């Protein structure tokens, strides 16, 4: 199995952080009443985490 380069590892780490920020923002949007935007943000976070899993597993 190949190891990822330093740049790729850094980008994946940033993507995970962005996914958590998207999920937290999505929950906040749902609480404020913007349900559709919040759900789309959470869906985007799930897709981002899925991409990280694909690249690392």
Order of alpha helices (4+ residues) and beta strands (2+ residues): alpha-alpha
